[in-house]
Structure formats: structure tokens, C-alpha cells
């Protein structure tokens, strides 16, 4: 049985086809077959292959009913031992989003989107349950953090797919983990809770082109890992080098930055402009210090 929001699906499919359509009807279409509109067939692949990062949003609220459907889809994600060692924080309050704006490195969608979702590794809840049931209480080590981080990430992607299927857009923000200490303070996170993944969520106001992806043969290994030769690396990254560089040259602000830094290729952009060694050392120490503070580094 497939239950779809008819008008939202049509709008989403139209956006993916480069067509904008405004429909005023809202009802449920229920079928045991894929939904067909004209020659367009809604399948899982339409959502999976149509993902775009959305940074501009309509001034339109997401209904509580739709939000809860998205959250319920997330909760059905796989979870280690079915412990569900995560929590989801929904932020709509404008004043709270203003505080999060700085922690998220002044990204405009934090303010502009109607909703921010923050997915946290969370063993606080389970540790309380263990205590109430006279069970040994631990889950305060790095392995536990990794279990919670993976659980939170799986839930986040389930929610993302459900949201995009309903015609919403989103943009993941790496600042959630990079500045986990600031975000944790703003969201009032207790020990054994750490923000891992977050994204803005709302109705898209833009329709950016699909971004390129590395070819399958450069990412998938059969049976065992097969390390790459120099020739294979150059072939795998050939399209990325060309399309990525063109993107930077086509956006005046990015082109100016690239020229000012004297960068000659996309690889240099990645490690000189975007992801410097110094910044990653800083963020690494931020995360490690916060894990200590949040009681996740008892490893002896």
C-alpha cells in the first residue's frame, strides 16, 4: 500500500523535471501501485536520484502533521540492537534559530528555513532506563558514541528521504558536528548527548542543478579493497575536476576567492580554501573535548 500526498508529489516531480507548478488541492492518493501522472512514475529512484541541497526557502510553514510523518519515517530506521541511541531536536523558534545561526557559521538557511532538525547521539535516555531497572550502567565510552552517531545518521537520512518525497527541501550542515559544543549548549544537551547531523528543512524557493557524483566504479570494491593507481585516480576524478572547477569559475564570489588565493585546480580549493588542515585540527579537538565533557571518553 502506497500513501502519497498527491499535490506535494506532483510539485516535487515537477521541480525535478525543471517545472514549477502551484496546486491548491490537498488530499491523499492511496494505491497498491506506483502513482502515475501523465508519463511520470513516482518510484524510490525519483527521490534517491533527485536530491539537491536547498539553501533558499519559501516563507511557508511545514504542517505539524507532515512533520510528524517525516519524523515517524526516521524512527523506523535501522538501529544498533534496537537501542535507538539518538534523539531528534526540532527547532522552530526564531530567537533560538538566531543563536544557532552563529554556531552554524552564519549560514542563511538557519534563519530562513522554517525548521531545523538536529540529530544527536543519545545514551542519556538508555542510561536512565538501565538505572531504573537495576542493570549495569555504562555506554559512556567512545564505542558507545560511535553507535549513537551511526544511529543518528541513519535516522537523519530516513527523515531526509521522507521530506524530499513530500516536496520539501533540505541542506545538511557539517557545522553541526564541527561546532557541537556550541550547539549542545544552545540546545541544552545533558551528558551523553552529542549533536551529530543537522539540516534546514522547508519548501524550496530554488531549483539548483544536480551536483555531480564520482562514478560507481571509483567507489565500489568487490570482495576486497582494491587500491588505486595514479592513472585510476585521474580517471575517477576527471569529471569532478572539470565540473567542480567550472562551478567555481561561474560564481563570481567563488572565482574571486580562487584567484586571490592563486589556486590552480579543484584539489587545491579543497585543502587550501575549504577544508584546511588547521581547521580540521581545530574541529577535531572541539569534538574530542566535547566528548570528554559529555561523558563519552571512559575507555579504560
C-alpha positions as CSV (number, residue, x, y, z in Angstrom):
1,X,0.0,0.0,0.0
2,X,1.4,3.4,-1.0
3,X,0.0,6.5,0.6
4,X,1.1,9.8,-1.0
5,X,0.3,13.5,-0.6
6,X,-0.9,14.0,-4.2
7,X,-0.2,17.7,-4.6
8,X,3.2,17.6,-2.9
9,X,4.3,14.7,-5.0
10,X,3.3,16.5,-8.2
11,X,5.2,19.6,-7.1
12,X,8.3,17.6,-6.2
13,X,8.3,15.7,-9.5
14,X,7.8,19.0,-11.4
15,X,10.7,20.5,-9.6
16,X,12.9,17.6,-10.5
17,X,11.9,18.0,-14.2
18,X,12.6,21.7,-14.0
19,X,9.0,22.7,-13.9
20,X,7.4,24.8,-11.2
21,X,3.7,24.2,-10.5
22,X,1.4,25.5,-7.8
23,X,-1.5,23.2,-7.0
24,X,-4.3,24.2,-4.5
25,X,-5.7,20.7,-3.7
26,X,-4.6,18.6,-0.8
27,X,-5.8,15.0,-0.4
28,X,-4.5,11.5,-0.1
29,X,-4.0,9.2,-3.0
30,X,-4.0,5.6,-1.9
31,X,-2.9,2.8,-4.3
32,X,-1.1,-0.5,-4.3
33,X,0.8,0.6,-7.4
34,X,3.2,3.4,-8.2
35,X,1.5,6.8,-8.7
36,X,1.2,7.7,-12.3
37,X,0.7,11.3,-13.6
38,X,1.0,11.6,-17.3
39,X,4.2,9.8,-18.2
40,X,5.8,10.4,-14.8
41,X,6.0,7.4,-12.5
42,X,6.9,8.0,-8.8
43,X,9.5,5.5,-7.6
44,X,12.0,5.4,-4.9
45,X,14.7,6.3,-7.5
46,X,13.0,9.6,-8.2
47,X,13.8,10.7,-4.7
48,X,17.1,9.0,-4.4
49,X,18.5,10.4,-7.6
50,X,16.8,13.8,-7.4
51,X,18.5,15.1,-4.2
52,X,19.6,18.7,-4.2
53,X,20.9,20.8,-1.4
54,X,18.3,23.6,-0.8
55,X,19.5,26.8,0.8
56,X,16.6,29.1,-0.1
57,X,13.1,28.5,1.2
58,X,9.6,29.8,0.7
59,X,8.0,31.7,3.6
60,X,5.7,28.8,4.3
61,X,5.3,26.7,7.4
62,X,5.5,22.9,7.3
63,X,2.4,21.5,8.9
64,X,2.7,19.5,12.2
65,X,1.0,16.6,10.5
66,X,3.6,16.4,7.7
67,X,6.5,17.0,10.2
68,X,5.3,14.1,12.3
69,X,5.1,11.8,9.2
70,X,8.7,12.7,8.4
71,X,9.8,12.0,12.0
72,X,7.9,8.7,12.1
73,X,9.7,7.6,8.9
74,X,13.0,8.5,10.6
75,X,12.2,6.5,13.7
76,X,11.7,3.4,11.5
77,X,15.4,3.4,10.5
78,X,17.8,0.6,11.4
79,X,19.3,0.9,14.9
80,X,22.1,-1.0,16.6
81,X,20.5,-3.6,18.9
82,X,17.2,-1.6,18.5
83,X,18.6,0.6,21.2
84,X,17.6,3.8,19.2
85,X,20.5,5.6,20.8
86,X,19.6,9.0,19.3
87,X,17.3,12.0,19.8
88,X,15.9,14.4,17.3
89,X,15.5,18.1,18.2
90,X,13.1,20.1,16.2
91,X,13.8,23.9,16.3
92,X,11.2,26.4,15.0
93,X,11.6,29.3,17.5
94,X,13.1,32.3,15.7
95,X,15.1,33.5,18.7
96,X,16.7,30.1,19.2
97,X,17.5,29.9,15.4
98,X,19.2,33.3,15.7
99,X,21.5,31.8,18.4
100,X,22.1,28.7,16.2
101,X,22.9,30.9,13.2
102,X,26.3,31.8,14.7
103,X,27.1,28.3,15.8
104,X,26.3,27.1,12.2
105,X,28.9,29.5,10.8
106,X,26.4,32.2,9.7
107,X,24.6,30.0,7.1
108,X,21.5,31.9,6.0
109,X,19.2,28.8,5.8
110,X,19.4,28.5,9.5
111,X,17.3,31.7,9.7
112,X,15.3,31.3,6.5
113,X,14.1,27.8,6.8
114,X,11.0,27.2,9.0
115,X,12.6,24.2,10.7
116,X,16.0,23.0,11.8
117,X,16.4,19.3,12.6
118,X,19.3,18.2,14.8
119,X,20.1,14.5,15.2
120,X,22.0,13.6,18.3
121,X,23.8,10.5,19.6
122,X,22.0,9.9,22.9
123,X,22.7,7.3,25.6
124,X,21.3,9.6,28.3
125,X,17.8,8.1,27.9
126,X,19.0,4.5,28.0
127,X,21.4,5.0,30.9
128,X,18.4,6.3,32.9
129,X,16.4,3.3,31.9
130,X,19.2,0.9,33.0
131,X,19.4,2.6,36.4
132,X,15.7,2.2,37.0
133,X,15.9,-1.5,36.2
134,X,19.0,-2.3,38.3
135,X,21.1,-3.0,35.3
136,X,24.8,-2.2,35.0
137,X,25.2,1.3,33.6
138,X,27.9,2.1,31.1
139,X,27.6,3.3,27.5
140,X,30.0,6.1,28.4
141,X,32.8,5.2,26.0
142,X,33.9,6.1,22.5
143,X,32.4,2.9,21.1
144,X,29.0,3.9,22.5
145,X,29.4,7.4,21.0
146,X,30.0,5.8,17.6
147,X,27.0,3.6,17.9
148,X,24.9,6.6,18.7
149,X,26.4,8.6,15.9
150,X,25.6,5.9,13.4
151,X,22.1,5.5,14.7
152,X,21.5,9.3,14.5
153,X,22.9,9.4,10.9
154,X,20.6,6.6,9.7
155,X,17.6,8.4,11.2
156,X,18.6,11.7,9.6
157,X,18.7,10.1,6.2
158,X,15.4,8.4,6.6
159,X,13.8,11.7,7.6
160,X,15.5,13.4,4.6
161,X,14.1,10.9,2.1
162,X,10.6,11.2,3.6
163,X,10.8,15.0,3.5
164,X,12.0,15.1,-0.1
165,X,9.3,12.7,-1.1
166,X,6.8,15.1,0.3
167,X,8.1,18.0,-1.8
168,X,10.3,19.6,0.9
169,X,14.0,20.6,0.5
170,X,16.9,20.4,3.0
171,X,20.5,21.2,3.3
172,X,22.8,19.2,5.6
173,X,25.2,21.3,7.7
174,X,28.6,20.0,8.7
175,X,28.8,22.7,11.3
176,X,26.5,20.5,13.5
177,X,29.5,18.3,14.4
178,X,32.2,20.8,13.9
179,X,30.7,23.2,16.5
180,X,29.0,20.5,18.5
181,X,30.0,22.2,21.8
182,X,28.2,25.5,20.9
183,X,25.2,23.8,19.5
184,X,25.0,21.5,22.5
185,X,24.9,24.4,24.9
186,X,22.2,26.3,22.9
187,X,20.1,23.1,22.8
188,X,20.6,22.4,26.5
189,X,22.0,18.9,25.9
190,X,22.7,16.8,29.0
191,X,25.7,14.4,29.4
192,X,25.8,11.5,26.9
193,X,24.0,13.6,24.2
194,X,26.1,15.0,21.3
195,X,24.8,16.7,18.1
196,X,25.9,14.7,15.0
197,X,23.9,15.7,12.0
198,X,21.6,18.6,11.2
199,X,19.8,20.2,8.3
200,X,17.5,23.0,7.4
201,X,14.0,22.0,6.2
202,X,11.3,23.7,4.3
203,X,9.6,24.3,0.9
204,X,12.2,25.1,-1.8
205,X,12.5,28.5,-3.3
206,X,15.2,27.5,-5.7
207,X,15.8,24.7,-8.1
208,X,19.6,24.2,-8.3
209,X,21.1,21.8,-10.8
210,X,22.0,18.3,-9.7
211,X,25.6,18.1,-8.5
212,X,28.0,15.5,-10.0
213,X,29.0,12.3,-8.2
214,X,32.1,10.2,-8.6
215,X,31.5,7.1,-10.9
216,X,30.3,3.9,-9.3
217,X,33.5,2.0,-10.3
218,X,35.6,4.5,-8.4
219,X,33.6,3.9,-5.2
220,X,32.6,0.3,-5.1
221,X,35.0,-2.6,-4.4
222,X,34.1,-6.2,-4.8
223,X,35.3,-8.9,-2.4
224,X,38.2,-6.8,-1.1
225,X,39.5,-3.3,-1.3
226,X,41.5,-2.6,-4.5
227,X,43.8,0.3,-4.0
228,X,44.0,2.9,-6.8
229,X,46.8,3.6,-9.3
230,X,47.6,7.2,-10.2
231,X,46.0,6.6,-13.6
232,X,42.8,5.4,-12.0
233,X,42.6,8.3,-9.6
234,X,42.9,10.8,-12.5
235,X,40.2,8.9,-14.5
236,X,37.8,8.7,-11.5
237,X,38.2,12.4,-10.7
238,X,38.2,13.6,-14.3
239,X,34.6,14.8,-14.5
240,X,34.8,16.2,-10.9
241,X,37.8,18.2,-11.7
242,X,36.2,19.8,-14.8
243,X,32.7,20.3,-13.4
244,X,33.8,21.4,-10.0
245,X,36.3,23.9,-11.3
246,X,33.7,25.3,-13.8
247,X,31.2,25.8,-10.9
248,X,33.8,27.9,-9.0
249,X,34.6,29.9,-12.1
250,X,30.9,30.5,-12.9
251,X,30.1,32.0,-9.4
252,X,31.8,35.5,-9.2
253,X,32.3,35.3,-5.4
254,X,34.0,31.9,-5.6
255,X,36.0,32.9,-8.7
256,X,37.3,36.0,-6.9
257,X,38.3,33.9,-3.8
258,X,40.1,31.3,-6.0
259,X,42.0,34.0,-7.9
260,X,43.0,35.8,-4.7
261,X,44.4,32.6,-3.3
262,X,46.2,31.7,-6.5
263,X,44.5,28.3,-6.7
264,X,45.0,26.3,-9.9
265,X,42.7,23.3,-9.6
266,X,39.8,21.8,-7.6
267,X,42.1,19.8,-5.3
268,X,43.8,23.0,-4.1
269,X,40.4,24.5,-3.4
270,X,39.5,21.6,-1.1
271,X,42.6,21.8,1.1
272,X,43.7,25.4,0.8
273,X,40.3,27.2,0.8
274,X,37.6,24.9,2.1
275,X,38.9,22.2,4.4
276,X,42.3,23.3,5.7
277,X,44.5,21.2,7.9
278,X,44.3,23.9,10.6
279,X,40.5,24.0,10.6
280,X,40.2,20.2,10.8
281,X,42.7,20.1,13.7
282,X,40.6,22.7,15.5
283,X,37.3,20.9,14.8
284,X,38.9,17.6,15.8
285,X,39.9,19.0,19.2
286,X,36.5,20.6,19.6
287,X,34.8,17.2,19.1
288,X,37.2,15.3,21.3
289,X,36.9,17.8,24.2
290,X,33.1,17.8,23.9
291,X,33.0,14.0,24.0
292,X,35.0,14.2,27.2
293,X,32.7,16.8,28.7
294,X,29.6,14.7,27.6
295,X,30.9,11.6,29.3
296,X,31.9,9.5,26.3
297,X,35.6,9.0,26.8
298,X,35.7,6.4,29.7
299,X,37.7,3.9,27.6
300,X,39.7,2.1,30.3
